[in-house]
Every structure is written in structure tokens, then in C-alpha cells.
Amino acid sequence: MATIKVRENGSYLVEGDDVTLVDWEGNVYEVPKRPFTLCRCGHSHRKPFCDGTHKTCGFAAVELAPKPEKS
């Protein structure tokens, strides 16, 4: 199973060996290592992979998943 973690002020962390990353035309990216991170700030020089640029460009995003409603 794959897990994608939204990291505070950072990238998406993709964990799992059963993940295939494809572009909008269906071409498969070669994933250099596992786990891998995907850019969320839009400034990476290795898109779609993260290169850590979010740390220097002022990217801020702290979304949290909604908490389940109590019944």
C-alpha cells in the first residue's frame, strides 16, 4: 500500500513500493529512490520531485485533514 503524507510547509512524502508516477500523457517517471518526495511549492528545479527549495522560497502551507465528526 502507498501512503502520501502532506508535510508541514514542505513536500509530499510518498511511501510504498507499489507506486508508479506518471505524467499527464501517461509517461512513467523513473523514481530515483524510495520513499520519494514531490514538490508542492512549485519552485523545485527537479519537478515533479522536491529539491528542498521550499525551505528558501518562503513556502507556507499547513493544511490538515478534517477531523472526523463526533456522533
N, C-alpha and C positions, 0 to 999 in steps of 0.2 A: 504494500500500500504506500502511496505517496502522501506526504504532508507538505503543505506550503504555509510557512509562518510569516506573518506580516511583522517586520521588525520596527521597533520604535525609531523614527527618524532615519530609517535605513532601507535596505533592500528586502526583497522577498527571498527567504531561505527555502530551497526546495530539497526535501529529503526523500529518499526512496530510490530503489534500483529499477523500478518499473515505470520510469518517467521518460517520455520522448518529447523533446522540444522541437516544434515545427514552426516555420514562418507562415505568413498568410497565404502563400502559394503551395504549401504542403511540403516544402523542402526541410529536411531534417538537419538540425544543428548538431555538430559534434560537441558533446559535453566534455570539457577537459578533466573534470573531477567530480566526485560526489561526496558530500552534498554540494550543490552549487547555488549561487545567488543571482537573482535577476534585478536589473536596475529599476528603480522606482522614481528616481529624481529626474531622469531624462538627460543627464549630463555625462554619463559614462562614455568613455572612448572605446569600450568593448561591447556595446549594446548587442544583444539584449542582456548580456551579463554585466554584473556590477563590478566596478573597479575601485570603489571606495570614494569616488568624487563627491558623494552626498555629504561627506564629512567636511568638505571645504566650500561647498556652494551655498550653504545656508538652508538646505532642505529640511523641512519640518513636517512631520505627519505622524500623528499618534492615534489613528483610528483604532477603535476596539470593537470586537464583535458584540452585538447586542446581548445583554444578559437575558436568560430565559425568564418569562413572566411567571410569577408565583400563582398557583391556583388556589 
